[in-house]
Amino acid sequence: MIYFLSYNLYFIIKFISLIIFFIILNNICIKSKIFLLNNSISHHKNFISHTNAIPISGGFFLLFSNIILQEDFFFNYYNLFYLCFFVVGVFADLSKNFKPILRIVIQIIIVGLLIYICDTLIKDVKISLFNFLLNINFFSLIFTTFCILIFVNGSNLIDGVNLSAISYFLLIFFVIYILSINNNFHIDIEFIKIQIILMVIIFGFNFFNKSYLGDSGIYLLSLTTSLLIIKFINKNNSISPYFAVLLLWYPCFENLFTIIRRVSKGIRASVADNSHFHHLIYLFLNKKKISYSNNITGLIIFSFNLPIILVGYKFYNKTQILIFIIFFAIFLYLLFYFILKKKLKT
């Protein structure tokens, strides 16, 4: 009983300390007028107008908190790659002239080196011929890098309204945590706990429009998430690799669909637009004059993905069922997308 009370007291103190740290970090950004998003900044992810300057501090909070909470942070050499990836996001937040092609090239180099050195490669997709190719390290390296970058940049695309991206990452980590606890899967539970706590805090600040993840936060979270899931699948053979696809499907499909949509219209894939799924939901809510449409849009995206991933959770080892769920999710996405598109035209 005493241990239980002391543990919970320690948790509460840690939680409150992290909130205070985040508040201090935001105040530093505001007073020094750095890493702020306001009306003077044109950014395709945040096309919604803001009356006050809002810190793009979520990534810094994630990074500094992990350095503080993980005693061996600097002893894990792969964290150097996370820092480099974070810095790329920082430059993207600071500069509107950071060319997309240069950003992609840098991402490819960092991710490629990271997964090669750490031997974190996708090894099984339940297709014999493709698995044969994945046994060739060079092919597996290219394929894994491609998948991670699709997820990273897809995550960047969905971060256009409050709560959309952070709630999605929270859902992924929470599902992995519950699945691992219930089935004794091999994974670093303490690391997942830390990330969930940090994301809950970011969710609260984002809900009240006090902080954004920014590119730096999205890059850090998406790289961490993708590598965690690859390791999770590789170390637990009873889990279908398509469970990983299900967990990551929404940002990945948003990215691929955006590329197809733009190219089909003769627009360069790197040219930003406001025709993403969350943009259409936001515009539709605004058209109906619904208050707090920014937050509500993010919660709608979460509500859309929640049942899909929870159903997949029940069938984490059933490949055929997972594939069906993935295609059904894509069908629903396209159905709602074109319905919204039609309604906004009228």
SERO-4910 file (N, C-alpha, C, O; in steps of 0.05 Angstrom, whole numbers):
BEGIN
 pado doro    nc1    nc2    nc3   cac1   cac2   cac3    cc1    cc2    cc3    oc1    oc2    oc3
  Met    A     17    -24      0      0      0      0     17     25      0     12     44    -15
  Ile    A     38     25     17     56     48     18     71     52     -8     74     74    -17
  Tyr    A     79     29    -21     93     30    -46     75     42    -68     83     58    -84
  Phe    A     49     33    -67     29     43    -86     25     73    -84     25     87   -104
  Leu    A     23     83    -59     19    111    -55     43    127    -63     41    148    -75
  Ser    A     67    117    -56     91    132    -62     96    132    -93    105    152   -104
  Tyr    A     89    110   -106     92    109   -135     73    129   -149     82    143   -167
  Asn    A     49    130   -139     29    149   -151     36    178   -145     32    195   -162
  Leu    A     47    183   -122     56    210   -115     79    218   -133     80    241   -142
  Tyr    A     98    199   -137    120    205   -155    110    211   -183    121    229   -197
  Phe    A     91    195   -193     79    199   -219     66    227   -222     70    241   -242
  Ile    A     51    234   -201     37    260   -201     58    283   -202     54    303   -217
  Ile    A     79    281   -185     99    302   -184    113    304   -211    118    326   -221
  Lys    A    120    281   -224    132    281   -250    114    294   -271    123    310   -287
  Phe    A     89    287   -270     69    297   -289     67    328   -287     67    342   -307
  Ile    A     64    337   -262     62    366   -257     88    381   -265     87    403   -277
  Ser    A    110    368   -260    136    380   -266    139    383   -297    150    403   -306
  Leu    A    130    364   -312    131    365   -341    113    387   -352    121    401   -371
  Ile    A     90    390   -340     72    412   -348     85    439   -343     83    457   -360
  Ile    A     97    442   -319    110    467   -313    133    473   -332    137    495   -341
  Phe    A    148    452   -338    170    454   -357    160    463   -385    172    480   -398
  Phe    A    137    452   -393    125    460   -419    117    489   -419    120    503   -439
  Ile    A    105    498   -397     96    526   -394    120    544   -396    119    565   -410
  Ile    A    142    537   -382    166    553   -383    177    554   -411    185    576   -421
  Leu    A    178    531   -425    188    530   -452    171    548   -471    183    562   -487
  Asn    A    145    547   -468    127    564   -484    132    594   -479    133    610   -497
  Asn    A    136    600   -453    141    629   -446    167    638   -458    170    662   -465
  Ile    A    187    621   -458    213    628   -470    210    634   -499    221    654   -510
  Cys    A    194    617   -513    189    622   -542    175    648   -547    182    663   -565
  Ile    A    155    654   -530    139    678   -534    155    703   -528    154    723   -543
  Lys    A    170    703   -505    185    727   -497    208    732   -516    215    755   -521
  Ser    A    221    711   -526    244    714   -544    235    716   -573    251    722   -591
  Lys    A    208    712   -578    196    714   -605    209    696   -625    215    703   -648
  Ile    A    214    671   -617    225    651   -635    206    627   -635    192    622   -615
  Phe    A    206    612   -656    189    589   -660    160    594   -654    147    580   -638
  Leu    A    150    616   -666    122    624   -663    107    621   -689    118    627   -710
  Leu    A     82    613   -687     65    613   -711     43    634   -707     29    633   -687
  Asn    A     41    652   -726     20    672   -724     11    680   -753     18    666   -772
  Asn    A     -5    700   -754    -16    707   -780      4    716   -801     -1    716   -825
  Ser    A     28    724   -791     48    734   -810     63    711   -823     78    716   -842
  Ile    A     58    687   -814     72    664   -826     53    648   -843     31    641   -835
  Ser    A     61    643   -868     45    627   -886     55    599   -887     77    594   -896
  His    A     39    580   -877     48    553   -875     25    535   -883      3    537   -873
  His    A     30    517   -902      7    501   -913     -6    483   -893    -29    476   -896
  Lys    A      9    476   -871     -2    458   -851    -22    473   -834    -41    461   -823
  Asn    A    -19    499   -831    -35    514   -812    -49    537   -827    -41    561   -824
  Phe    A    -69    530   -843    -82    550   -860   -103    565   -844   -117    583   -855
  Ile    A   -107    558   -819   -127    570   -802   -115    595   -789    -92    594   -780
  Ser    A   -130    617   -789   -119    642   -778   -117    641   -748   -134    628   -735
  His    A    -97    654   -737    -93    655   -708    -90    684   -699    -75    699   -712
  Thr    A   -103    691   -678   -101    719   -668    -76    724   -651    -67    746   -649
  Asn    A    -65    702   -639    -41    705   -622    -19    688   -633    -24    668   -647
  Ala    A      6    696   -627     29    680   -635     29    655   -617     28    657   -592
  Ile    A     32    632   -629     31    607   -615     57    592   -618     66    589   -641
  Pro    A     70    583   -597     96    570   -598     95    543   -614     76    527   -610
  Ile    A    114    539   -631    117    513   -644    138    498   -627    160    493   -634
  Ser    A    128    490   -603    147    480   -582    143    451   -575    158    440   -559
  Gly    A    124    437   -588    119    409   -581    143    392   -585    149    374   -569
  Gly    A    158    396   -607    181    380   -613    203    384   -592    216    365   -584
  Phe    A    208    409   -584    228    415   -564    221    402   -537    238    392   -523
  Phe    A    195    403   -531    186    391   -506    191    361   -507    200    349   -487
  Leu    A    185    348   -529    190    319   -532    219    313   -529    227    294   -514
  Leu    A    236    328   -543    265    322   -543    277    326   -515    290    308   -505
  Phe    A    273    350   -503    285    356   -478    274    338   -456    289    330   -438
  Ser    A    248    331   -457    236    314   -437    248    286   -438    254    273   -418
  Asn    A    252    276   -463    265    249   -466    294    249   -456    303    230   -445
  Ile    A    308    271   -461    335    273   -451    336    272   -421    353    259   -409
  Ile    A    317    286   -408    316    286   -379    307    260   -367    318    250   -348
  Leu    A    286    248   -380    274    223   -368    288    198   -375    287    178   -361
  Gln    A    303    197   -398    318    174   -405    347    177   -397    362    193   -409
  Glu    A    355    163   -376    382    166   -365    404    159   -385    426    171   -385
  Asp    A    398    141   -403    418    132   -423    415    145   -450    424    134   -470
  Phe    A    401    168   -451    395    180   -477    420    184   -494    420    177   -518
  Phe    A    440    195   -483    464    202   -498    483    178   -501    503    179   -515
  Phe    A    476    156   -488    492    131   -490    482    113   -513    496     95   -521
  Asn    A    458    119   -523    448    105   -546    455    121   -571    443    142   -577
  Tyr    A    474    111   -586    485    126   -609    464    132   -630    467    152   -644
  Tyr    A    443    116   -632    423    121   -652    407    146   -646    393    157   -664
  Asn    A    408    156   -621    394    181   -614    406    205   -629    393    225   -632
  Leu    A    432    201   -638    444    222   -654    429    226   -680    426    249   -689
  Phe    A    418    205   -691    402    207   -716    376    220   -710    366    236   -727
  Tyr    A    364    214   -687    339    228   -680    344    258   -677    327    274   -686
  Leu    A    366    265   -665    373    294   -662    376    307   -690    367    329   -694
  Cys    A    390    293   -708    393    304   -735    367    307   -749    362    327   -762
  Phe    A    349    288   -746    323    289   -759    306    312   -747    292    325   -761
  Phe    A    309    315   -721    295    337   -707    305    364   -718    289    382   -722
  Val    A    331    367   -722    343    392   -732    332    398   -760    327    421   -766
  Val    A    329    378   -776    317    382   -803    289    394   -800    282    413   -815
  Gly    A    273    384   -781    247    395   -775    248    424   -765    231    440   -772
  Val    A    268    430   -749    272    457   -739    277    476   -762    265    498   -763
  Phe    A    294    469   -781    299    485   -804    274    489   -821    269    510   -832
  Ala    A    258    467   -823    233    469   -838    213    488   -824    198    503   -838
  Asp    A    213    489   -798    196    507   -783    205    536   -786    189    555   -787
  Leu    A    231    540   -788    242    567   -788    242    580   -816    240    604   -819
  Ser    A    246    562   -836    250    573   -863    228    565   -882    221    541   -884
  Lys    A    216    584   -897    197    578   -917    210    571   -943    197    562   -962
  Asn    A    236    575   -944    251    570   -969    267    544   -968    285    539   -984
  Phe    A    260    527   -949    273    500   -947    261    483   -969    239    472   -966
  Lys    A    276    479   -991    265    465  -1014    257    436  -1007    273    422   -994
  Pro    A    233    427  -1015    224    400  -1009    243    378  -1018    247    358  -1004
  Ile    A    255    382  -1042    273    361  -1053    297    358  -1035    307    336  -1030
  Leu    A    308    381  -1025    331    380  -1007    323    367   -981    339    351   -969
  Arg    A    299    373   -971    290    361   -946    288    331   -949    296    316   -931
  Ile    A    276    322   -971    273    293   -976    300    279   -977    304    257   -966
  Val    A    319    291   -991    346    279   -994    359    276   -966    371    255   -960
  Ile    A    357    297   -950    369    295   -923    354    274   -906    367    258   -892
  Gln    A    328    272   -909    313    252   -895    322    224   -903    325    206   -886
  Ile    A    325    220   -929    333    194   -939    360    186   -928    364    163   -919
  Ile    A    379    204   -927    406    199   -916    405    191   -887    416    171   -878
  Ile    A    390    207   -871    389    202   -842    375    176   -836    385    160   -821
  Val    A    352    172   -848    336    147   -843    351    123   -853    352    102   -839
  Gly    A    363    125   -877    377    102   -888    400     94   -871    404     70   -865
  Leu    A    416    113   -861    439    107   -843    429     95   -817    441     76   -806
  Leu    A    408    107   -806    397     97   -780    388     68   -781    397     52   -765
  Ile    A    372     61   -801    361     34   -802    383     14   -810    381     -9   -803
  Tyr    A    403     24   -825    425      6   -833    442     -1   -809    449    -24   -804
  Ile    A    450     20   -794    468     16   -771    453      1   -748    465    -16   -735
  Cys    A    428      7   -744    413     -6   -723    400    -32   -731    387    -46   -715
  Asp    A    403    -39   -757    391    -63   -768    361    -65   -762    351    -86   -753
  Thr    A    347    -44   -767    318    -43   -763    305    -42   -791    296    -22   -800
  Leu    A    303    -66   -802    293    -68   -829    266    -84   -829    262   -102   -813
  Ile    A    249    -78   -848    225    -94   -852    233   -121   -864    246   -122   -884
  Lys    A    224   -143   -851    234   -169   -859    212   -188   -869    218   -208   -881
  Asp    A    187   -180   -864    165   -198   -872    140   -183   -879    131   -166   -864
  Val    A    129   -189   -903    104   -177   -912     84   -198   -919     63   -192   -931
  Lys    A     90   -223   -912     72   -246   -917     67   -251   -947     46   -263   -955
  Ile    A     86   -243   -964     85   -249   -992    111   -262  -1000    132   -249   -997
  Ser    A    111   -286  -1008    135   -302  -1012    156   -289  -1030    179   -286  -1022
  Leu    A    147   -279  -1054    166   -267  -1072    178   -242  -1060    202   -237  -1063
  Phe    A    161   -225  -1047    171   -201  -1036    189   -206  -1012    209   -192  -1008
  Asn    A    183   -227   -996    200   -235   -974    227   -244   -984    248   -239   -971
  Phe    A    228   -257  -1007    253   -265  -1019    270   -240  -1025    294   -240  -1021
  Leu    A    257   -220  -1036    272   -195  -1042    281   -181  -1016    302   -168  -1016
  Leu    A    264   -183   -996    271   -170   -970    295   -183   -957    308   -171   -939
  Asn    A    301   -208   -964    325   -221   -954    350   -209   -965    372   -213   -954
  Ile    A    347   -193   -986    370   -178   -997    371   -152   -982    353   -135   -984
  Asn    A    392   -148   -967    394   -125   -948    390    -98   -963    377    -80   -952
  Phe    A    402    -96   -986    400    -70  -1000    371    -64  -1008    362    -41  -1006
  Phe    A    357    -84  -1018    329    -80  -1025    312    -74  -1000    295    -56  -1000
  Ser    A    317    -89   -978    303    -84   -954    308    -56   -943    290    -43   -932
  Leu    A    333    -47   -946    340    -20   -937    325      1   -953    314     20   -941
  Ile    A    323     -2   -979    308     17   -996    278     17   -989    266     38   -986
  Phe    A    267     -7   -986    239    -10   -981    232      2   -953    212     16   -951
  Thr    A    248     -4   -933    242      5   -906    245     36   -905    228     49   -893
  Thr    A    265     47   -918    268     76   -919    244     89   -933    234    109   -923
  Phe    A    235     77   -955    212     88   -969    187     88   -951    173    108   -950
  Cys    A    182     66   -937    159     64   -920    160     84   -897    139     97   -891
  Ile    A    183     87   -885    186    106   -863    181    135   -872    168    151   -859
  Leu    A    192    142   -896    189    169   -906    161    175   -914    151    198   -912
  Ile    A    147    155   -925    119    158   -931    103    165   -906     85    182   -906
  Phe    A    109    151   -884     95    155   -859    102    182   -847     85    197   -838
  Val    A    128    189   -847    138    214   -836    125    238   -850    114    256   -837
  Asn    A    125    238   -876    114    261   -891     84    261   -892     71    282   -894
  Gly    A     72    237   -889     43    235   -886     34    246   -860     14    259   -858
  Ser    A     50    241   -839     44    251   -812     45    282   -813     30    296   -799
  Asn    A     64    292   -828     67    321   -831     43    333   -844     34    355   -838
  Leu    A     31    318   -863      8    328   -878    -17    329   -860    -33    348   -862
  Ile    A    -21    310   -842    -45    309   -826    -44    328   -803    -64    332   -789
  Asp    A    -21    340   -798    -18    359   -776    -26    387   -785    -10    406   -784
  Gly    A    -51    390   -794    -61    415   -804    -81    428   -786    -88    452   -790
  Val    A    -92    413   -767   -111    424   -748   -104    413   -720    -89    394   -718
  Asn    A   -114    427   -700   -108    418   -673   -117    389   -668   -138    381   -677
  Leu    A   -101    374   -653   -107    348   -643   -105    325   -664   -103    302   -656
  Ser    A   -104    332   -689   -105    311   -710    -81    292   -708    -85    268   -706
  Ala    A    -57    303   -709    -33    286   -709    -28    275   -681    -23    251   -678
  Ile    A    -29    292   -660    -21    282   -633    -41    261   -623    -32    242   -610
  Ser    A    -66    263   -630    -86    243   -621    -81    217   -636    -85    195   -624
  Tyr    A    -72    219   -661    -66    194   -676    -42    180   -664    -43    155   -662
  Phe    A    -21    194   -658      2    182   -646     -5    170   -618      5    148   -611
  Leu    A    -20    184   -603    -29    174   -577    -44    148   -580    -39    129   -564
  Leu    A    -61    146   -599    -77    122   -604    -58     99   -611    -62     77   -600
  Ile    A    -39    103   -628    -20     82   -636     -4     72   -611     -3     48   -607
  Phe    A      7     90   -596     23     82   -573      6     68   -552     15     49   -539
  Phe    A    -19     78   -548    -36     66   -528    -44     37   -536    -44     19   -519
  Val    A    -50     33   -561    -57      7   -571    -33    -13   -568    -37    -36   -560
  Ile    A    -10     -4   -575     14    -21   -573     19    -28   -543     26    -50   -537
  Tyr    A     15     -8   -526     19    -12   -497     -1    -33   -486      8    -52   -473
  Ile    A    -26    -30   -492    -46    -49   -483    -42    -77   -494    -44    -97   -480
  Leu    A    -36    -78   -520    -31   -104   -533     -7   -118   -521     -8   -143   -517
  Ser    A     14   -103   -515     38   -115   -504     33   -125   -475     43   -147   -467
  Ile    A     19   -109   -459     13   -117   -432     -4   -142   -431      1   -160   -415
  Asn    A    -24   -143   -448    -43   -166   -447    -31   -191   -458    -41   -213   -452
  Asn    A    -10   -189   -475      1   -213   -488     30   -218   -482     43   -235   -494
  Asn    A     41   -202   -463     70   -205   -456     88   -203   -480    108   -218   -481
  Phe    A     83   -185   -498    100   -181   -521    126   -167   -513    127   -153   -493
  His    A    146   -173   -529    173   -161   -524    174   -132   -534    172   -128   -558
  Ile    A    176   -113   -515    177    -85   -523    186    -69   -498    182    -79   -475
  Asp    A    196    -46   -502    205    -29   -480    181    -14   -469    174      8   -478
  Ile    A    168    -26   -449    143    -14   -437    148     13   -424    132     31   -427
  Glu    A    171     16   -411    176     41   -397    179     64   -417    170     86   -412
  Phe    A    192     58   -440    195     79   -461    167     87   -471    162    111   -474
  Ile    A    150     68   -475    123     74   -485    107     90   -465     93    109   -472
  Lys    A    110     83   -439     97     99   -418    105    128   -419     89    146   -417
  Ile    A    131    132   -422    142    160   -422    130    175   -446    121    198   -443
  Gln    A    129    163   -469    119    176   -493     89    183   -490     80    204   -499
  Ile    A     74    164   -478     45    169   -474     41    193   -456     24    210   -461
  Ile    A     56    194   -434     54    216   -415     60    243   -429     45    262   -426
  Leu    A     81    243   -445     89    268   -459     68    276   -479     62    299   -482
  Met    A     57    256   -493     37    263   -514     10    272   -502     -3    288   -513
  Val    A      3    261   -478    -21    270   -464    -18    300   -457    -37    315   -460
  Ile    A      6    307   -448     11    335   -441      9    353   -466     -3    374   -465
  Ile    A     22    344   -488     21    359   -513     -8    362   -523    -16    383   -533
  Phe    A    -23    340   -520    -51    340   -528    -66    363   -514    -82    378   -526
  Gly    A    -62    365   -487    -75    385   -472    -68    413   -480    -85    430   -483
  Phe    A    -42    418   -485    -33    445   -494    -44    451   -522    -52    474   -528
  Asn    A    -44    431   -539    -54    434   -567    -84    440   -567    -94    455   -582
  Phe    A    -98    426   -549   -127    429   -546   -134    459   -540   -153    470   -551
  Phe    A   -118    471   -522   -124    498   -514   -108    518   -532   -106    542   -525
  Asn    A    -97    509   -554    -84    526   -573    -60    540   -561    -54    563   -568
  Lys    A    -45    526   -544    -22    538   -531      4    528   -542     26    539   -536
  Ser    A      4    508   -559     28    498   -571     22    480   -595      1    467   -597
  Tyr    A     41    480   -615     39    463   -638     64    445   -639     85    451   -628
  Leu    A     60    422   -651     83    404   -655    103    415   -675    127    413   -670
  Gly    A     94    427   -696    111    436   -717    124    413   -732    120    390   -725
  Asp    A    140    419   -752    154    399   -767    173    384   -749    177    360   -752
  Ser    A    187    398   -732    206    386   -714    193    365   -696    205    343   -692
  Gly    A    170    371   -685    156    352   -668    146    328   -684    147    305   -675
  Ile    A    134    334   -707    124    312   -724    146    294   -733    143    269   -733
  Tyr    A    169    305   -742    191    288   -751    201    270   -728    206    246   -733
  Leu    A    203    281   -704    213    266   -682    193    243   -675    201    220   -671
  Leu    A    168    250   -673    147    230   -666    144    209   -687    142    185   -680
  Ser    A    143    217   -712    138    197   -733    161    178   -737    157    154   -742
  Leu    A    186    188   -735    209    171   -737    210    151   -714    215    128   -717
  Thr    A    205    161   -690    204    144   -666    183    123   -669    188     99   -663
  Thr    A    159    131   -677    137    112   -680    142     91   -701    137     67   -696
  Ser    A    152     99   -724    156     79   -746    177     58   -738    173     35   -743
  Leu    A    199     67   -726    220     48   -718    211     31   -695    218      7   -694
  Leu    A    195     42   -677    185     26   -655    167      4   -665    169    -19   -656
  Ile    A    150      9   -685    132    -11   -695    146    -32   -711    139    -56   -710
  Ile    A    167    -24   -727    183    -44   -741    196    -63   -722    195    -87   -727
  Lys    A    208    -53   -701    220    -70   -681    200    -87   -667    205   -111   -661
  Phe    A    177    -76   -662    155    -90   -648    146   -114   -665    142   -136   -654
  Ile    A    143   -111   -691    134   -132   -708    157   -153   -712    151   -177   -711
  Asn    A    182   -144   -715    204   -162   -719    209   -180   -694    218   -203   -697
  Lys    A    204   -169   -670    211   -184   -646    187   -201   -636    191   -217   -618
  Asn    A    164   -198   -648    140   -213   -639    128   -226   -664    110   -214   -677
  Asn    A    136   -250   -670    128   -263   -695     99   -269   -698     88   -273   -720
  Ser    A     85   -270   -675     56   -276   -676     39   -253   -686     16   -257   -693
  Ile    A     51   -229   -688     36   -206   -697     39   -203   -727     62   -204   -738
  Ser    A     17   -200   -741     18   -197   -770     31   -170   -778     25   -150   -765
  Pro    A     48   -170   -798     59   -144   -807     38   -125   -817     42   -101   -818
  Tyr    A     14   -135   -824     -7   -118   -833    -21   -104   -810    -37    -85   -814
  Phe    A    -15   -112   -785    -24    -97   -762     -9    -71   -761    -20    -50   -754
  Ala    A     17    -72   -769     33    -47   -770     22    -29   -792     20     -5   -788
  Val    A     14    -41   -815      3    -25   -837    -23    -12   -827    -28     12   -834
  Leu    A    -39    -26   -812    -64    -15   -802    -60      8   -783    -74     28   -784
  Leu    A    -39      5   -766    -33     26   -747    -24     52   -761    -30     74   -752
  Leu    A    -11     49   -783      2     72   -797    -13     80   -822     -4     98   -837
  Trp    A    -35     68   -828    -48     71   -854    -56     99   -861    -53    109   -883
  Tyr    A    -67    114   -841    -80    140   -847    -59    160   -857    -64    172   -878
  Pro    A    -37    166   -843    -18    185   -854     -6    176   -880     -1    192   -898
  Cys    A     -1    150   -882     11    139   -907     -7    143   -931      1    151   -952
  Phe    A    -33    136   -927    -52    139   -949    -57    168   -955    -60    175   -979
  Glu    A    -57    185   -935    -61    214   -940    -38    224   -958    -43    240   -976
  Asn    A    -14    215   -953      9    223   -968      7    213   -997     10    228  -1016
  Leu    A      2    187  -1000      0    175  -1027    -23    186  -1043    -20    192  -1067
  Phe    A    -46    190  -1030    -69    201  -1043    -65    230  -1052    -73    238  -1074
  Thr    A    -51    245  -1035    -44    273  -1042    -26    274  -1066    -31    291  -1084
  Ile    A     -6    257  -1068     12    256  -1091     -4    249  -1116     -1    263  -1137
  Ile    A    -21    228  -1115    -37    220  -1138    -56    243  -1146    -58    249  -1170
  Arg    A    -68    255  -1127    -88    277  -1132    -74    300  -1146    -85    311  -1165
  Arg    A    -51    308  -1136    -37    331  -1148    -26    325  -1176    -29    341  -1194
  Val    A    -14    302  -1179     -2    294  -1204    -24    292  -1226    -20    299  -1249
  Ser    A    -47    280  -1218    -69    277  -1237    -80    304  -1247    -92    305  -1269
  Lys    A    -75    325  -1232    -84    352  -1240    -62    368  -1253    -65    391  -1259
  Gly    A    -39    354  -1257    -16    368  -1269     -2    387  -1251     12    405  -1260
  Ile    A     -5    382  -1224      8    399  -1204     32    383  -1193     30    359  -1188
  Arg    A     54    397  -1188     77    384  -1176     69    373  -1148     55    386  -1133
  Ala    A     79    348  -1142     72    335  -1117     80    351  -1093     68    349  -1071
  Ser    A    101    368  -1095    111    383  -1073     96    409  -1068    101    423  -1048
  Val    A     78    416  -1087     63    441  -1084     41    438  -1063     24    420  -1066
  Ala    A     41    455  -1043     21    452  -1022     -7    460  -1031    -10    477  -1049
  Asp    A    -27    448  -1018    -55    456  -1023    -71    452   -998    -61    441   -978
  Asn    A    -96    460   -999   -114    457   -975   -137    438   -982   -160    444   -975
  Ser    A   -130    417   -995   -151    397  -1003   -147    371   -989   -157    350   -998
  His    A   -134    371   -966   -131    346   -950   -157    340   -937   -175    357   -934
  Phe    A   -160    316   -927   -184    306   -915   -192    325   -891   -215    333   -889
  His    A   -173    331   -874   -179    348   -850   -186    376   -859   -203    389   -846
  His    A   -174    386   -881   -182    412   -891   -211    413   -899   -226    432   -893
  Leu    A   -220    392   -913   -248    391   -922   -267    390   -899   -288    403   -899
  Ile    A   -260    374   -878   -277    373   -855   -279    400   -841   -301    409   -834
  Tyr    A   -256    413   -838   -255    440   -826   -272    460   -841   -287    475   -830
  Leu    A   -269    460   -868   -284    479   -884   -314    473   -883   -330    491   -883
  Phe    A   -321    447   -882   -349    440   -880   -361    449   -854   -383    460   -853
  Leu    A   -346    446   -831   -356    455   -805   -358    485   -805   -377    496   -793
  Asn    A   -339    499   -817   -340    528   -819   -364    537   -835   -377    557   -828
  Lys    A   -370    523   -856   -393    530   -873   -419    527   -857   -437    543   -861
  Lys    A   -419    508   -838   -443    504   -821   -442    522   -797   -459    521   -779
  Lys    A   -421    539   -796   -417    559   -773   -416    545   -746   -428    554   -727
  Ile    A   -402    523   -745   -398    508   -720   -374    519   -705   -353    522   -717
  Ser    A   -378    525   -680   -357    536   -664   -335    515   -658   -340    491   -659
  Tyr    A   -311    525   -653   -288    508   -646   -283    487   -668   -276    464   -662
  Ser    A   -287    495   -693   -285    475   -714   -257    464   -718   -253    443   -728
  Asn    A   -236    479   -708   -209    470   -709   -205    444   -692   -197    424   -702
  Asn    A   -212    447   -667   -210    424   -649   -229    401   -657   -221    378   -656
  Ile    A   -253    408   -665   -273    388   -672   -264    372   -696   -268    348   -697
  Thr    A   -250    385   -715   -240    371   -738   -220    350   -729   -221    327   -739
  Gly    A   -201    357   -712   -182    338   -701   -195    315   -687   -187    292   -690
  Leu    A   -216    320   -672   -230    299   -657   -246    281   -677   -249    257   -671
  Ile    A   -256    293   -698   -270    276   -719   -250    257   -732   -257    234   -736
  Ile    A   -226    267   -738   -206    250   -750   -199    227   -731   -197    204   -739
  Phe    A   -197    234   -705   -191    213   -685   -214    193   -683   -210    169   -682
  Ser    A   -239    203   -683   -262    186   -681   -265    168   -706   -276    146   -704
  Phe    A   -256    178   -728   -256    162   -753   -237    138   -751   -243    116   -760
  Asn    A   -213    144   -740   -192    123   -739   -195    104   -715   -186     81   -716
  Leu    A   -207    114   -693   -209     98   -669   -222     70   -673   -210     50   -667
  Pro    A   -247     68   -684   -259     42   -688   -243     24   -707   -243      0   -704
  Ile    A   -231     36   -728   -216     21   -747   -193      7   -734   -188    -17   -738
  Ile    A   -178     22   -718   -154     10   -704   -162     -8   -682   -148    -28   -677
  Leu    A   -184     -3   -668   -193    -20   -646   -202    -47   -657   -198    -68   -645
  Val    A   -216    -47   -680   -224    -72   -692   -199    -88   -701   -197   -112   -697
  Gly    A   -179    -74   -712   -154    -86   -720   -140    -98   -696   -127   -119   -698
  Tyr    A   -142    -85   -673   -129    -94   -648   -139   -122   -641   -124   -139   -632
  Lys    A   -165   -127   -646   -176   -153   -640   -165   -175   -658   -166   -199   -651
  Phe    A   -156   -168   -681   -146   -187   -701   -117   -182   -709   -109   -184   -732
  Tyr    A   -101   -176   -689    -73   -168   -694    -57   -190   -707    -36   -184   -719
  Asn    A    -66   -215   -705    -51   -237   -717    -65   -250   -741    -57   -272   -750
  Lys    A    -86   -237   -751   -102   -248   -773    -97   -231   -798   -110   -210   -802
  Thr    A    -78   -239   -814    -70   -223   -837    -93   -217   -856    -96   -194   -864
  Gln    A   -108   -236   -864   -130   -232   -883   -151   -212   -873   -160   -195   -888
  Ile    A   -158   -215   -848   -178   -196   -836   -166   -168   -835   -180   -149   -841
  Leu    A   -141   -166   -828   -128   -140   -827   -127   -126   -854   -132   -102   -856
  Ile    A   -121   -142   -875   -121   -131   -902   -148   -121   -910   -151    -99   -922
  Phe    A   -169   -136   -903   -196   -127   -908   -203   -101   -894   -215    -83   -905
  Ile    A   -195    -99   -868   -200    -75   -853   -186    -51   -865   -197    -29   -866
  Ile    A   -161    -55   -874   -146    -33   -887   -159    -23   -912   -162      1   -915
  Phe    A   -168    -41   -929   -182    -33   -953   -209    -20   -947   -217     -2   -961
  Phe    A   -222    -30   -927   -248    -18   -919   -243     10   -908   -259     28   -914
  Ala    A   -222     14   -893   -215     41   -883   -209     60   -906   -218     83   -906
  Ile    A   -195     51   -926   -189     67   -950   -215     74   -965   -218     97   -974
  Phe    A   -233     54   -967   -258     59   -980   -274     81   -966   -286     99   -978
  Leu    A   -275     79   -939   -290     99   -923   -277    127   -926   -291    147   -929
  Tyr    A   -250    128   -926   -236    153   -930   -244    166   -956   -252    190   -957
  Leu    A   -243    151   -978   -249    161  -1005   -279    169  -1007   -286    190  -1019
  Leu    A   -296    153   -995   -325    159   -995   -330    185   -982   -344    202   -994
  Phe    A   -320    189   -957   -325    214   -943   -311    238   -956   -321    260   -956
  Tyr    A   -287    233   -967   -272    254   -980   -288    266  -1003   -291    290  -1005
  Phe    A   -299    249  -1021   -313    259  -1044   -341    269  -1037   -351    287  -1051
  Ile    A   -353    259  -1016   -378    270  -1007   -374    299   -997   -390    317  -1004
  Leu    A   -353    303   -981   -347    330   -971   -339    348   -994   -348    372   -994
  Lys    A   -324    338  -1013   -316    354  -1036   -341    364  -1051   -342    387  -1059
  Lys    A   -360    346  -1055   -384    353  -1069   -401    374  -1054   -412    392  -1066
  Lys    A   -403    370  -1027   -419    388  -1011   -407    415  -1010   -421    435  -1009
  Leu    A   -380    417  -1010   -367    443  -1009   -370    458  -1035   -370    483  -1035
  Lys    A   -373    444  -1057   -376    456  -1083   -404    468  -1085   -408    489  -1098
  Thr    A   -424    455  -1073   -451    465  -1073   -455    485  -1051   -477    496  -1048
***
